[in-house]
């Protein structure tokens, strides 16, 4: 009977080792899923956060004024030098 008890213990130990290995694999898969879930939540929060207002760029009037000021300065410099 002693040998049968050892065989039963060895069989039970193998079953438990296999079960632990399977549970560890599931644990790793769950950790991967949890990381992806957190990443998706952060990405969604980023997309839903209010965007900063667009930067106001100078209009046509400003460009025209700068052009005329530059042209006037160039004309004045040219006139004074020659």
C-alpha positions in Angstrom: 0.0 0.0 0.0 2.8 2.3 0.6 3.8 2.3 -3.0 0.3 3.1 -4.1 0.2 6.1 -1.8 3.5 7.4 -3.4 2.0 6.9 -6.9 -1.1 8.8 -5.9 0.9 11.6 -4.4 3.1 11.9 -7.5 0.0 11.9 -9.7 -1.7 14.6 -7.6 1.5 16.6 -7.6 1.7 16.5 -11.4 -1.9 17.6 -11.6 -1.3 20.5 -9.2 1.9 21.5 -11.1 -0.1 21.6 -14.4 -2.9 23.6 -12.8 -0.4 26.1 -11.3 1.2 26.5 -14.7 -2.1 27.1 -16.4 -3.1 29.6 -13.8 0.2 31.4 -14.2 -0.3 31.6 -18.0 -3.8 33.1 -17.4 -2.3 35.6 -15.0 0.2 36.7 -17.6 -2.6 37.1 -20.2 -4.7 39.0 -17.7 -1.8 41.4 -17.0 -1.4 42.0 -20.7 -5.1 42.7 -21.0 -5.0 45.0 -18.0 -2.1 47.0 -19.5 -4.0 47.3 -22.9 -7.1 48.4 -21.0 -5.3 51.2 -19.2 -3.6 52.3 -22.4 -6.9 52.5 -24.2 -8.5 54.4 -21.3 -5.6 57.0 -21.3 -5.9 57.3 -25.1 -9.6 57.9 -24.9 -9.2 60.5 -22.1 -6.7 62.3 -24.3 -9.1 62.3 -27.3 -12.0 63.5 -25.1 -10.1 66.2 -23.3 -10.9 69.7 -24.6 -8.4 70.7 -27.2 -6.5 73.9 -26.8 -7.9 76.7 -28.9 -6.2 77.2 -32.2 -3.5 79.7 -32.4 -4.7 82.9 -34.0 -2.5 83.8 -36.9 -2.0 87.2 -38.4 -4.6 88.2 -40.9 -4.3 89.6 -44.4 -4.3 93.2 -43.2 -1.2 92.5 -41.0 0.6 90.9 -43.9 -0.2 93.9 -46.2 1.0 96.4 -43.5 4.3 94.5 -43.0 4.8 94.3 -46.7 4.3 98.1 -47.2 6.5 98.9 -44.2 9.3 96.7 -45.6 8.9 98.1 -49.1 8.9 101.7 -47.6 12.1 101.0 -45.6 13.8 99.5 -48.7 12.8 102.5 -50.8 14.1 104.9 -48.1 17.4 103.1 -47.8 17.8 102.9 -51.6 17.0 106.7 -51.9 19.4 107.7 -49.2 22.3 105.5 -50.5 22.1 106.4 -54.1 
